[in-house]
Amino acid sequence: MISGADLIITCPHCEALAKVFSIASGNPFGTIGWSDGYRDSPMMPTAPRIARCQSCGKAFWTGQAQSIGYLLPEQGDAQRKPEWQAAPYLEPLDEAGLMNALSEGLGCSAELELELRVAIWWRGNDAFRREDAPVGHATSPEACANMERLIEMMHESDEDLLLFRAEALRHLGRFDEMEETLRGVYCSDYWPAKSRLLELGKAEDRKLRVLFTMELPEEENALNPQG
Ligand SMILES: [Zn+2]
């Protein structure tokens, strides 16, 4: 993975500067695809879609912030633009931070609300992205309410979202509804995920699971053992 230029943006609330990282080149090796649809790609990190300004403390969609330029990785560019260089990087928000962003009104359209709620669900599930996670799915009343709302919002939606809906139903232990939802998934691209969810549902398994992994090629492993 090679870092790219940093995008410099201004906070839509207070105009404070912030940096957004980018990568010049990445690859999908090492990706883990999880049953909730989240893909963890260590060699292809993405910049946060929602962040909180470190100056005024307000949350915003990074796509709605104004871009003012790029800070190039070349030596010398940082010296020419010390204010840009000093700006903090935008940090991704955790489950609680995203829930706060939702209550501050960032889910102001159905589309944004859906994206924000999926992000809340994924960040809550991060606690279970390891083999020995004791429970394997969210249990807090806030997280369950979020899944309930996602299930409601993804009723009769596109097939990729029906897979998300089925997974949320599985986490809540509603296996019959999960099966019914998966009847709406026909696209052959989704068959492996669909059959795995059906299998887990039959076993009354509610845990977040790994669906696939993309192994690093052996020669790259040898060259770059730490990734
Ligand atoms: Zn601000």
Residues whose N, C-alpha, C, O or C-beta is under 5 A from the ligand:
A	BS01	ZN	C11 H13 C14 E15 A16 C53 S55 C56 G57
